[in-house]
Amino acid sequence: MSDLYTQLVNSPPGKLIAPRVGLPQPVELKRHSAGQTEHTGAVLSGAAPGGRLGKPLERLLGEIGAARPQRSDSPVHALIFDATGISDSTELVELQRFFHPNLKRVERSGRVVVLGTPPAGLPRRAATAQRALEGFTRSLGKEAGRGIAVQLVYVAEDAAEEIESTLRFLLSPRSAYVSGQVIRIGPAVTEAPKLEWEQPLDGMRALVTGASRGIGEAIATTLHRDGAELILLDLPALADDLKAVAERLDAETIELDITDEDAPATIAQRLDGGVDVVVHNAGVTRDRTIAKMPEDRWSSLMEINLSSEERINDELLNHDLLRRNGRIVCVSSMSGIAGNSGQTNYATSKAGVIGMVEALAPELARRGATINAVAPGFIETRMTAQMPIAIREAGRRMNSMSQGGLPVDVAETIAWLASPASTGVNGNVVRVCGQSLLGA
């Protein structure tokens, strides 16, 4: 989708005028492209005294071929700081000591990752200090500018060996529009297989709902690139669009309304033999304030966005169709976290999706599988292109990247969560919003 403002402020005249009048200047984000190596720049790592992730981090940086900075002032692609050794608030000064001299060295569209320990269960002072990391990383994400993404990754004490999939994603161009997030890595739900990182889903079967266009089409395309065998689902009314996507991706199709009474059984029948990845993407908006919301408008949206997903999950789990080390990935929304005027029904449904993820995560872990959600912010789609210009521009600018995201940004995040290597990532909700200024 065209973003005329970004084109103007990055033109030669715009580069002169914008800083003088205080206009935001969005950086063109570096995204993954076919044939591109994942990690092309130097990575500088540091640690507070007593940090416990040094060895797995060094091993990972070696495996991905990350270069070391040549000089103490040379540019770097990424900064990684192991803060797991911080056990008292007085030790938080280690953050200042590392980032004060180094943040300006990070290149445009670079990365910053802080590694911590989940506060729950730690001694009181250690828990206090580790929780403080959230305020630091969220503020740093808003300060960094230049398209730099900043994340906090809490790594459980028995999950040090599960960091690879997540750090590969966060250091790569695939995470261009993910920033200001808190990601939690726990113990593996099952042993992860050895992967070919170029095609981590090779030979795996994936169902994507709402796959005929927009974000759903991008999800299908990205999972296909990663090697998945696809089953794509959408409404009969969108059969032509669905078939066009399916032909391009050599995929099967299911044409049905997921709110139909027999939809879960029909899907289960088509997935006979099992499925590795289920992506719940189908959803609608039917906006009105609650004072003007008739019951049928509320109920029909809730059926599509939430209740049908619950019934499909129940059917697949009751028949043991989600294979071991399987993945359920749900598409929530920033509205489900922050709320939005005129979207009481939509925000309720998307908050419910988050509740479903949190409620199912322990059960799926016992089954050797995971469930997570992505929560997109302003994404450039045909729907957002029809918004009034003032609302559209506000959506684009009210985040740390000062621009809208692309459907592929949501798809890349889902592909990371769908990877069989992400076996320690369970029960997470990751916003794909450029660190929106709204919500937590």
C-alpha positions in Angstrom: 0.0 0.0 0.0 1.2 3.5 -0.8 2.5 5.6 2.0 2.9 9.0 0.4 4.0 10.7 3.6 7.0 8.4 4.0 8.0 9.0 0.3 7.8 12.7 0.8 9.8 13.0 4.0 12.5 10.7 2.6 12.8 12.7 -0.6 15.8 15.1 -0.8 13.6 18.2 0.0 11.8 16.2 2.7 15.0 15.2 4.4 15.9 18.9 4.8 12.5 20.1 5.9 11.2 17.3 8.2 13.9 17.6 11.0 13.6 21.3 11.1 9.8 21.2 11.8 9.9 18.1 13.9 8.1 15.7 11.5 8.7 12.0 12.0 10.9 10.4 9.4 10.1 6.7 9.0 13.1 4.5 8.1 12.5 2.0 5.3 12.6 -1.3 7.2 14.8 -4.1 6.0 12.7 -7.1 5.4 13.6 -10.7 4.4 13.8 -11.4 0.7 14.4 -14.7 -1.2 18.0 -15.8 -1.2 19.1 -13.2 1.5 21.4 -14.3 4.3 19.7 -13.9 7.6 22.5 -12.1 9.5 24.7 -9.7 7.7 26.2 -7.4 10.3 28.3 -7.5 13.5 26.7 -8.3 16.8 28.1 -6.9 20.1 27.1 -8.9 23.2 27.6 -8.0 26.9 26.5 -9.3 30.3 25.9 -8.2 33.8 28.1 -10.1 36.3 26.7 -13.5 37.0 24.8 -13.8 33.7 24.0 -17.4 32.9 23.4 -17.3 29.1 26.9 -16.6 27.9 27.7 -20.0 26.5 24.4 -20.7 24.6 24.6 -17.2 23.2 28.1 -17.5 22.0 27.3 -20.9 20.4 24.3 -19.4 18.6 26.2 -16.4 17.3 28.8 -18.7 16.0 26.2 -20.9 14.2 24.5 -18.0 12.5 27.9 -16.6 11.4 27.5 -13.3 13.3 30.6 -11.1 12.9 32.4 -9.4 15.8 32.8 -5.6 15.7 36.3 -4.8 14.3 36.8 -1.8 16.6 35.4 -0.3 19.8 33.6 2.3 17.8 32.6 0.4 14.6 28.9 0.1 13.6 27.0 -3.1 14.7 23.8 -4.7 13.4 22.7 -5.8 16.9 23.3 -5.4 20.6 22.6 -8.3 23.0 22.8 -7.9 26.7 22.5 -10.8 29.2 20.8 -9.3 32.2 20.1 -12.6 34.0 22.8 -11.9 36.6 21.0 -8.8 37.9 19.6 -9.7 41.3 19.1 -6.3 42.9 17.9 -2.9 41.8 21.3 -1.4 42.5 22.7 -3.6 39.8 20.4 -2.2 37.1 23.1 0.3 36.4 24.7 -2.4 34.3 22.2 -1.5 31.6 23.4 2.1 31.5 27.0 1.0 31.4 26.5 -1.2 28.4 24.0 0.8 26.3 25.2 4.3 27.0 28.4 4.0 24.9 27.0 1.5 22.4 23.4 2.4 21.3 24.5 4.9 18.7 26.6 2.2 17.1 23.5 0.3 16.0 22.8 0.6 12.3 19.5 1.6 10.8 16.9 -1.2 11.0 19.2 -2.8 13.6 18.3 -4.9 16.6 18.6 -4.8 20.4 17.8 -7.8 22.6 17.9 -7.9 26.4 17.8 -11.4 28.0 16.4 -11.8 31.5 14.9 -14.3 33.9 11.1 -14.5 34.5 10.4 -12.7 37.7 7.8 -15.1 39.1 9.4 -17.4 41.7 12.6 -15.4 42.2 13.6 -14.0 45.5 11.9 -10.6 46.2 14.8 -8.3 45.2 15.8 -10.3 42.1 12.1 -10.4 41.0 11.9 -6.6 41.4 15.1 -6.0 39.3 14.1 -8.4 36.6 10.6 -6.9 36.2 12.3 -3.5 35.8 13.8 -4.7 32.5 10.4 -4.3 30.9 10.3 -0.5 31.5 13.9 -0.3 30.2 13.4 -2.1 26.9 10.0 -0.4 26.2 11.6 3.0 26.7 14.7 2.1 24.7 12.5 1.1 21.8 10.9 4.5 21.8 14.3 6.3 22.1 16.3 4.2 19.6 14.7 5.5 16.3 16.2 4.7 12.9 14.0 1.6 12.6 15.8 -0.2 15.4 13.7 -2.9 17.1 14.1 -3.6 20.9 12.9 -6.7 22.7 13.1 -8.3 26.1 13.3 -12.1 26.2 12.7 -13.8 29.6 14.4 -17.2 29.6 13.5 -19.6 32.3 16.3 -21.0 34.3 15.9 -24.5 32.7 15.3 -23.2 29.2 18.8 -21.8 28.2 19.0 -24.3 25.3 15.7 -23.1 23.8 16.8 -19.6 22.8 17.9 -20.4 19.2 14.7 -20.2 17.3 13.6 -16.9 19.0 17.0 -15.2 18.7 17.3 -16.2 15.1 14.0 -14.5 14.4 14.6 -11.4 16.5 18.1 -10.8 14.9 16.8 -11.3 11.4 15.0 -9.1 8.9 11.9 -11.3 9.5 11.1 -9.3 12.7 11.3 -5.9 11.1 7.9 -4.6 12.5 8.1 -6.4 15.9 9.4 -4.1 18.7 8.9 -3.3 22.4 7.8 -6.9 23.0 8.3 -9.2 26.1 8.8 -12.8 25.0 8.9 -15.7 27.4 10.8 -18.9 26.7 10.1 -21.8 29.0 11.3 -25.5 29.0 10.8 -27.4 25.8 7.4 -29.1 25.6 9.1 -31.9 23.7 12.4 -32.4 22.1 12.9 -30.3 19.0 14.1 -32.1 15.8 17.2 -31.1 13.9 16.2 -28.5 11.4 17.2 -27.2 8.0 16.8 -23.6 8.9 16.0 -22.5 5.3 12.9 -24.7 5.4 12.0 -25.5 9.0 8.4 -26.7 8.1 9.6 -29.2 5.4 7.1 -32.1 5.3 4.7 -30.6 7.8 1.0 -30.1 7.3 -0.5 -26.7 8.1 -4.1 -25.4 8.1 -4.7 -21.6 7.6 -8.1 -20.2 7.9 -9.1 -16.9 6.2 -6.4 -17.6 3.6 -7.9 -16.1 0.4 -6.4 -12.6 0.7 -4.6 -10.0 2.8 -2.9 -11.3 5.9 -4.2 -14.9 5.4 -2.6 -15.1 1.9 0.7 -13.7 3.3 0.6 -16.4 6.0 0.0 -19.1 3.5 2.8 -17.9 1.2 5.3 -17.7 4.1 4.5 -21.1 5.5 4.8 -22.5 1.9 8.2 -20.9 1.6 9.2 -22.6 4.8 8.3 -26.0 3.4 4.7 -26.6 4.7 2.1 -28.6 2.9 -1.0 -26.4 3.1 -4.7 -26.7 3.6 -6.3 -23.3 3.0 -9.8 -22.5 4.3 -12.2 -19.7 3.5 -15.8 -18.9 2.8 -17.5 -20.4 -0.3 -18.2 -16.8 -1.5 -14.4 -16.3 -1.7 -13.8 -19.6 -3.5 -12.2 -18.0 -6.6 -9.7 -16.0 -4.6 -9.0 -19.1 -2.5 -8.4 -21.3 -5.5 -6.0 -18.8 -7.0 -3.9 -18.7 -3.9 -4.1 -22.5 -3.6 -2.9 -23.1 -7.2 0.0 -20.8 -6.7 1.1 -22.6 -3.5 0.1 -26.1 -4.6 -2.3 -26.3 -1.7 -5.6 -28.1 -0.8 -8.7 -26.0 -0.1 -11.7 -26.2 2.3 -14.5 -24.0 1.4 -16.9 -23.5 4.3 -18.2 -21.1 6.9 -16.4 -21.9 10.2 -19.5 -20.9 12.1 -21.6 -23.7 10.6 -22.6 -26.4 13.1 -20.8 -29.1 11.2 -17.7 -27.1 10.4 -15.4 -28.6 13.1 -16.3 -32.1 12.1 -15.8 -31.3 8.5 -12.4 -29.8 9.2 -11.4 -32.8 11.3 -12.4 -35.2 8.6 -10.2 -33.3 6.1 -7.3 -33.4 8.5 -7.5 -37.1 9.0 -4.0 -38.3 9.7 -3.1 -35.2 11.7 -1.9 -31.7 11.3 1.3 -30.0 12.6 0.3 -26.3 12.4 -3.2 -24.6 12.8 -3.3 -20.9 12.1 -6.6 -19.3 13.2 -6.6 -16.2 11.0 -10.3 -15.9 9.9 -12.0 -12.9 11.4 -14.2 -9.9 10.7 -14.9 -6.4 12.1 -18.5 -5.1 12.6 -17.9 -1.8 14.3 -20.4 0.2 16.4 -20.5 1.6 19.8 -22.2 -0.6 22.4 -25.1 1.8 22.6 -25.8 1.2 18.9 -24.9 -2.5 18.8 -27.8 -4.9 18.1 -27.4 -8.4 19.5 -27.1 -10.1 16.1 -24.2 -7.9 15.1 -22.4 -8.8 18.4 -23.2 -12.5 18.3 -22.3 -13.1 14.6 -18.8 -11.5 15.1 -18.2 -13.4 18.3 -19.0 -16.7 16.5 -16.5 -16.0 13.7 -13.7 -14.5 15.7 -13.7 -16.6 18.9 -16.4 -19.3 19.5 -15.7 -21.1 16.2 -12.0 -21.3 17.0 -12.8 -22.8 20.4 -15.0 -25.5 18.8 -12.4 -26.3 16.1 -9.7 -26.6 18.7 -11.9 -28.9 20.8 -12.6 -31.1 17.8 -8.9 -31.4 16.8 -7.8 -32.1 20.3 -10.6 -34.6 21.1 -9.6 -36.6 18.1 -5.8 -36.2 18.7 -5.3 -34.6 15.3 -2.7 -32.1 16.5 0.5 -34.0 16.2 3.3 -34.0 18.8 5.3 -30.8 18.7 2.3 -29.3 16.9 1.4 -25.6 16.9 -1.7 -23.6 17.2 -1.2 -19.9 16.3 -4.0 -17.4 16.7 -4.4 -13.9 15.2 -5.6 -11.6 17.9 -5.3 -7.8 17.7 -3.9 -4.7 19.4 -7.6 -3.9 20.0 -7.8 -6.9 22.2 -5.1 -5.5 24.4 -5.7 -1.8 24.4 -9.4 -1.6 23.4 -10.7 0.7 20.7 -13.8 3.0 20.6 -16.5 1.6 18.4 -15.0 -1.9 18.7 -16.5 -3.4 21.9 -17.5 -6.6 20.1 -14.2 -6.9 18.1 -12.0 -6.1 21.1 -13.9 -8.5 23.3 -13.4 -11.3 20.8 -9.7 -10.6 20.3 -9.1 -10.4 24.1 -11.0 -13.7 24.3 -8.5 -15.2 21.8 -5.7 -14.2 24.2 -7.6 -15.8 27.0 -8.0 -19.0 25.0 -4.2 -19.0 24.4 -3.5 -18.6 28.1 -6.1 -21.2 29.1 -4.9 -23.9 26.6 -1.1 -23.4 26.9 -0.7 -25.7 29.9 -2.9 -28.5 28.4 -1.0 -28.3 25.1 2.3 -28.4 26.9 1.2 -31.7 28.5 0.4 -33.0 24.9 3.9 -31.9 23.7 2.5 -29.0 21.7 2.2 -25.2 22.0 -0.3 -22.3 21.4 0.6 -18.7 20.9 -1.0 -15.6 19.4 0.1 -12.6 17.4 -1.6 -9.2 17.9 -1.3 -7.0 14.8 -1.4 -3.2 15.0 -1.9 -1.1 11.9 -1.2 -3.3 8.9 -1.4 -2.0 5.3 -4.2 -4.0 3.8 -7.1 -3.3 1.4 -9.3 -2.8 4.5 -7.0 -0.1 6.1 -6.6 1.6 2.7 -10.4 2.4 2.8 -10.1 4.2 6.2 -10.6 8.0 6.3 -7.2 9.6 5.7 -6.9 11.1 9.2 -7.5 7.8 10.9 -5.2 6.0 8.5 -2.3 8.4 9.1 -2.8 8.2 12.8 -2.6 4.5 12.7 0.6 4.7 10.6 2.4 7.2 12.8 1.5 6.3 16.3 4.2 3.7 16.8 8.0 3.8 17.3 8.6 2.9 13.6 6.3 5.8 12.5 4.8 3.6 9.7 2.3 0.8 9.1 3.3 -2.8 8.9 2.9 -5.2 6.0 1.0 -8.5 6.0 4.3 -10.3 5.6 5.3 -8.9 9.1 2.4 -10.8 10.7 3.2 -13.9 8.5 6.9 -14.0 9.5 6.0 -13.8 13.2 3.6 -16.7 12.8 6.2 -18.7 10.9 8.6 -18.3 13.9 5.9 -19.5 16.3 5.0 -22.3 14.0 8.6 -23.6 13.7 9.3 -27.0 15.4 12.3 -25.3 16.9 10.1 -22.9 18.9 9.2 -25.7 21.3 10.0 -23.5 24.4 7.6 -20.7 23.3 4.2 -21.3 24.7 1.4 -19.1 25.9 2.9 -15.9 24.4 1.1 -13.0 22.8 3.4 -11.1 20.5 2.3 -7.7 19.1 3.2 -7.0 15.5 2.7 -3.2 15.7 6.0 -1.4 15.4 5.7 -0.8 19.2 2.4 1.0 19.0 2.1 3.9 21.5 -1.3 2.4 22.6 -1.7 -0.4 25.1 0.9 -2.3 27.1 
